[in-house]
Amino acid sequence: MAGLEISNVTKKYANFRAVDDVSISIKRGEFLTLLGPSGSGKTTLLMMIAGFVQADRGDLTLNGQTITHLPPEARNLGMVFQGYALFPHLSVFDNVAFPLKVRKQSREEIATKVRAALDLVQLTALADRLPRQLSGGQQQRVALARALVFQPHLLLLDEPLSALDKKLRAELQDELKRLHRKVGLGFIYVTHDQEEALSMSDRIAVMRSGKIVEHGTPTDLYERPNTAFVADFIGKSNFVSGSVVEHRDGGFVFSGGGVRFVQRTKGPAPAIGAGVSIALRPEKIGVLRSGETAENELAGTLTEWNYLGSEFRLVVDAGPFGSFSVSVPTWQSDLAPEIGAAMKLGWSAAAGMVVAQD
């Protein structure tokens, strides 16, 4: 299926590689998120796709046509910016109509397409208002309608929800997913918000230091990350490291910090003596009551805790293994956290994920 093909693109500023030899394909109709910390290159890559930044090397192909050197206006791509970029003196209708007027479409075509775009984002009743008369969420919907009204090949979104409060962000995330399903366009979405990426994307590309270090479905990257960086960047992870001391059917035993741990794995076990690093999600670790046991156990001291309604979030000092983050559902727990209390943590042999150290 035709879509966007990014092949070995690089962008340098003096000796700094903002984007470093990146290759990835985006299928038609796919929702791809570029996720990474500040300075990872995700916005620079998006600007190269849009045509606002020229690649120093590499190629961009859209639906079989090379667009590497085409100007932005010739690429037929929709763009939604973080700051909305609405014309303050134009009404909602005229803001949305602007791309069609630039393309010299007829008044009748413009009226029909603008009404359809405003209906799509549920703003038909506000067509005559000015941007200053709208809430932040409504302004963002206008920006979406303007980016979609001319039927672009792709929609590019550069952290479009970052200026909104948490509740409104959650509502607009659902709105964007609804729009994506309805219009059937490919969306390329830039964010540094891991929860946003997990909840919205068909696929996530994690960027670091100008490179895509890993990409896959949200489930793949959360449940089966390949590297410690991705395991800790998408969600939160605790790490236990050691050396393999024994092979067992379906897994292996490794030793670290004077403690032996059991790890199940679907693939081949590392060689005896090999170093391993295991990532553990906070929600996969339990607090053991007196007399309870688990396949893996680790003693520690509670140093911090927070009550978040649905869960307790604990920080446990596990000695040579450092601080462990643990999430305990409140509805099935009689936990009464007390700073300084001794705790025994436990997890199953299937809970950990073998990851490569960076």
Buried (B, 14 or more C-beta within 10 A) or exposed (E): EEBBBBBEBBBBEEEEBBBBBBEBBBBBBBBBBBBBEEBBBBBBBBBBBBBEBEBBEBBBBBBEEEBBEBEBEEBBBBBBBBEBEBEEEBBBBBBBBBBBEEEEBEEEEBBEBBBBBBEBBEBBEBBEBBBEEBEBBBBBBBBBBBBBBBEBBBBBBBBBBBBBEEEBBBEBBEBBBEBBEEBEBBBBBBBBBBEBBBBBBBBBBBBBEBBBBBBBBBEBBBEBBBBBBBBBBBBBBBBBBBEBBEBEEEBBBBEBBEBBBBBBBEEEBBEEEEEBBBBBBBBBBBBBEEEEEBBBBBEBBBBEBEEEEEBBBBBBBBEEBEEBBBBBEEEEEEBEBEEEEEBBBBBBBBBBBBBEEE
